[in-house]
Structure formats: structure tokens, C-alpha cells
Amino acid sequence: MTDVQSQSLTLYVTCPKGLEGLLADELAGFGAEVTGTTVAGVHVQADVAMAYRICLWSRLANRVVLCLLREQDIERPESLVQAARRVDWRAHLRTGSSLAVDFHGQSEHIRHTRFGAQSVKDGIVDSMRAAGHERPVIELKNPDTRIYAHLHRGRLLLGLDLVGGSLHQRGYRRDAGHAPLKENLAAALLMRADWPARARRGEPLLDPMCGAGTLLIEAALMAADIAPQLARHYFAFEAWAEHDPGVWQELKREADARASVGRRRVKSKLFGRDQSPPAIAAAKANAMRAGIPSLIELQGAEVAQLTRPEGVDGPGLVITNPPYGERLGELPEVVPIYTALGERLRAEFEGWQLALFTGNPDLGHRTGLRATKQYAFKNGPLDCKLLMIPVVVESASRGASVQVSAKSGSAGEQDAQEAPSRAPRNEGAQMFANRLEKNRKRLKKWLKKSGESCYRLYDADMPEYALAVDVYGEHVHVQEYAPPRSVDPRQAQRRLFDALEVIPQVLGMRAENVHYKQRTRQSGKAQYTKQGASGERFEVSEGPARLWVNLRDYLDTGLFLDHRPVRRMLRDMADGKRFLNLFCYTGTATVQAALGGASDSVSVDLSNTYLAWARDNFALNRLDPSRHRVIRDDCLRWLETAGSEFDLIFLDPPTFSNSKKMDDVLDVQRDHARLIELAMARLSADGTLVFSNNQRRFTLDTSIGERFAVEDISARTFDPDFARRPDLHHCFLIRHH
């Protein structure tokens, strides 16, 4: 044995936060001497062969660093350069090899990683030149050697990155968009789920939402005893001056032999399911690149149709990483997934173990099964948990976190298959469902008579379920009002999940047609603030009008449903009239007035986005743009300078606005008198101003009643779907005496 082979090396092995304990156990299992752990890393003493083994076999590590220097009190760039000079780089860097410096951390005087890397590089160059060696070649993209530098609270670690990149990159994944889990995190989840022992027993594994197949492929590599880096083409230690090719080749031969035997001896069957054809295609391609395509069976299937694979008996492991609903708009589609997963597991997989990885543990309750263990992890910036849930079917009523029994029976002759079992709703969810049904029954005659397809079905009827539920044809818009501080946030979230699960069931629509938002107290034009960028809009009808709505991208949808009677009234009043729409939003009132026979119209608003939306609404209804104009301006300023006269004016200002585009702040209670006076100056002698606003406690300035003829028609401007909220808006007819 040579001196190089037998010498003890000090290694620092990095990993994602939360995996330190697992990584220490893995390295100790290799035979390495673990000397300590730190955040996102493990310290190890090892010989050269063990260092190579870690690089080849670790399923959890990110980087393997050969430590060359540790120093304290490094704060300034000068001290960083001096520290780098003290390393005997000629003992580690081959002449003519290229290098790059990866710098991590900062100090008071070294605040940028690029500056830190430059300082370390300067020290290396000075050291090599002082020893009479030529300057190393700097190559940032594909260097022969990577220098690892980490500075934290004045403590510096300098070393060689023996891999040259992160070990989580196995090489089989090409399209990261289909794979939110990093490979070493997937391996950690499998270890926590005791998969290596299960695989030795020959238990099956199923991922019902496999995506690009990362969990399945990592499970197959473990079951087949395949080194995770066996297919890696290059390790940075191959350019190390003390590299021992003989030791490395022997380790590779051993790994090749173990893989060859392991593939033949795999007793477990692995199954992947996903409803996305592109995901299944990506999983197949990844499995092919990983060299284990024959070990995994992949099929397209939704969770709601999940069944036990044919020929599989006995217990097994279901492990999956379903969507978390971290973006609010995703929740309506996500909640039913967890519920369906629980239903299918109870129906088909009794006795199996579920390992559920989620960034929203409360969603785990939707399975109706109880977790017996849970482990904390980080998935990128997200705090996540792995819930270990035995699939136990018992006779018990369903609660938020209790074990439940499967509901047997069938739903008729649906392809001659038994319908998916569904656990009974909890009491609150059933009450909410009953209220939705009651409201549908109450509105049924009115909807049939009016022909309206957009209406409010539910508006915080039950204090526990503080939601507004609006139907837009085949879609539903759900807005959650902020709960009072006295309400437990977790309880409020579980009630929200109840509602999002119940709504598509009661209305008989797909979960993806339910769109969810949180509605909090807004100021200014916050209701117009963009929430997303899907650009998904669709057409709805309101009387003779055809209108575009967008339920995803903005807090409001483009159509204020409570103002439907006002728009209908404007249509009836508009025949032959010159119409002005102030604070016009998406121009829906103008469309109705134009369809009612308005001779011409002007619509004024400050928002380019909503004026463009208004133009699209006009085009959808084939309105002549030369007769129906839109103007971008502050309405107050426009009224002060306009010279036109109108027979019918609709004035519907926001409650409050501090838009940067305005000269001043608008407060409807304070400023409405001025607005009305300016609008009345533009109104013909026998014309009508329709003034409305949504300030709940609004009171009309007495001076308006003294100067003009005012009629409060608020009570007449609510259809049956808004009868419960008579203070939702105020509406007045104002005319000259």
C-alpha cells in the first residue's frame, strides 16, 4: 500500500439541510470515521479509497471536499489572500490543469461571492508562482479542478472539490421542469421510509403521482445495488496530483460487478402512475438513461382511478410527492387529490405503508388516515414533512385526522367497475354542502327565468365558512375572506379544504374549474393588482351581452356580479342617449348601454390593462369603436377639462385609490360630492346620473340632495343571489331640478 493510499484525509461532505444525520449514518456504513456534523455537512476522516467510495456511492451527499486549510479570524480580502497562499497547492494541482473557485459565505468586508473567489484565486496564483510553477489556467465553466472555499463568522475552509459538481446530479434527468425533487432528497425520503430493507424483502413500491420518476429511479438504484454515480463520466479527483488510478479502477470494477448482479437479483416490483402523458414520457426516458427501464412499470392514470397492480400480493410501500398547493390558486385542484388518494388506498391497499411528502401537512389530513411518524425536510426553500401513514381500514367516523373506514358499494354500472370508495364528510363539510344545495334550490326558478349564467351561490352564509362562491358558467370563483384573529388558522384552513373539496362535488364539475383566491381588505386599486399571468379568460353572457372574464390572474374577475341589475337598468335607459362611463373598469356597463341603443359612448379609466379589456369586450359585441371610445385619464381631471355633454352617466368610483397614476388620493366618502358636481356639469338638462359605490357605511353628502333631485334606489339593485347583502353597494339616481 502506498503512502497516498494509507494517509488519512480530512473530508467535509455537504448535503441539503436536514439530511446531516442520515448522511452521517450512510458514511459510517461505508466504514468512514465520522468526526462530527454541522448544518448541511458531515466531517469525516478517510483514506483515498474511502474518499473515492463516498464520491461513487453516496446517495445523499452534494459535495465531497478534501480539506486543505482551516483558519479563524478571516474578515478582510487581504487575510483571505494570505490564507490561500499558505496552502501547498503544488502538491494538489497538476501543471497545466485548469481550475475554478467556488466561494460560499461572506464577511463584513467580503460581501460578494465573486470577490471572495477572486481573492482565493489570487492567493493560489501567488503560491504557485512563489514555488516556481506556472500560473494555473482559470476556467469557470468546465475546469479540471474546483476549489471549495467557505467563509462563515470568520472561519475559513479551503479544499478541493473531489467531484467537481453536486452529487445529486446523477445524469439521468434532463428536463428539471418535470422533477421538483432533487435526487438526493428523493433518496433520503426512501431511506426514511425504510425502502432498502423493504426491497431486500421483495416488497413492491408504487408512486401514484410519479412525475418524471425520480423517486422510482432512486428506489430502483437502491434495490439493484447500483452506485448512484456509476454512469458519471468525470470526477475532479482524476485531475488531483495525488490521484491513484489503480484504487479508483478497482472501486469501479467492484461497482460494475455489484450492479450486474444486483439487476438480476431484484425481487421488488416498482410501479409508477401519473395522469400527465409528458410526465410519463419523461419518466421513461429518465429510467432508460439510468439503466433500469426493465425494473419500473409506468402507466398513465389519475389518482381517482388508482388500483393495486395486478399480481401484487402482500404489503408494500406507496411513496409520493403530490403537489402542495403553495400557490393559492392551485388549492382547488390539489385538495381533491389528497382525498382521492386516501379513498383509493383504503379501498385497494390495506396493510401497505404510505410515505407522503408534502409542503402542506394539513393536506395530509385529507387522506383520512393518521400519520404515526413524521420527518422534517427542506425541499428548496419550502419546509416539508414526510408523513409515515399506515393504511389501516377501521370502522370510524371521519375527522380531520382520524383513521376512517372505506365506504363500500358501487355507483351503478360505470364500466362494470366498483366506484371509488369515499369516506363520509365531516359534520362541518356536510353542513356546508347542505347550504350550497339549499341555495341552488332557492335560486333555481330565478336562474331559469332570467337566463343568467353568472351568479353568487354562497356568501359567508355560515360564519365558519367565510367564503364567497360565484358561478361563472362552467367555472366557480371562490374567495376566502380573512378570518378574525379569534379563529385558529389551522382550523380555518381545514374548513377551507372542506369547502374546496365539497364545491366541485355539489356542482358536478371538475376541480380544475374551481378558482380560489384570498380576499383581504384592499386599498386603492389593489383589487386590480395582478395575481398571476395565465392569460386564461373565457366568454360568459349577461342578457344580450357577451363578456370576457378571467378567474385566475386578478383579484376581481372583470365582471362585478352585484352590479348586474344596475347594468340592466342602464341598458333599459340608454336608447338614443349619449353615455358616459366613469371609472369604467372593463367596460361591461358600456357594453350593456350600447346594446340598449346608446347613440355613442365614452369610457374613462386610468388602467391600460382594463381599457384593453374593455376594447376586447366591445369587439366581442361588435361595437363600433368610432362611436364607443375609451380614454385613459384620471376621471377627476378629465371631468374638469371635458367639454362634452351626456344624457346618461354612470359613475362608479372605487372606495379608495392611491394609484401612482393619479394626482391625488381618492376617498369616495370624502370626494364623492366633488365627483358628482363635476359629473352633473357634463349632464344634459333632462339627463340622469347613476351614482354607485361599494363603501359599506357610505352616506350621501347633504349638499347633493339640496342641489339636485336624488333618488336612492339601492334596494332595487340587488338580484336574489345578493339579497343577503343589502349593504354591498349603494346606488342613486341624480337629476337636475
Secondary structure, 3 states (H helix, E strand, C coil): CCHHHHCCEEEEEECCCCCHHHHHHHHHHHCCEEEEEECCEEEEEECHHHHHHHHHHCCCCCCEEEEEEEECCCCCHHHHHHHHHCCCHHHCECCCCEEEEEEEECCCCCCCHHHHHHHHHHHHHHHHHHCCCCCCEECCCCCCEEEEEEEECCEEEEEEECCCCCCCCCCCCCCHHHCCCCHHHHHHHHHHCCHHHHHHHCCCEEECCCCCCHHHHHHHHHHCCCCCCCCCCCCHHHHECCCCHHHHHHHHHHHHHHHHHHHHHCCCCEEEEECCHHHHHHHHHHHHHHCCHHHEEEEECCHHHCCCCCCCCCCCEEEECCCCCCCHHHHHHHHHHHHHHHHHHHHHCCCCEEEEEECCHHHHHHHCCCCCEEEEEEECCEEEEEEEEECCCCCCCCCCCCCCCCCCCCCCCECCECCCCCCCCCHHHHHHHHHHHHHHHHHHHHHHHHCCCEEEEEECCCCCCCEEEEEECCEEEEEEECCCCCCCHHHHHHHHHHHHHHHHHHHCCCHHHEEEEEECCCCCCHHHCECCCCCCCEEEEECCEEEEECCCCECCCCCCHHHHHHHHHHHHHCCCCEEEEECCCCCHHHHHHHHCCCCEEEEEECCHHHHHHHHHHHHHCCCCCCCEEEEECCHHHHHHHCCCCEEEEEECCCCEECCCCCCCCEEHHHHHHHHHHHHHHCEEEEEEEEEEECCCCCCCCHHHHHHCEEEECHHHCCCHHHCCCCCCCEEEEEECC
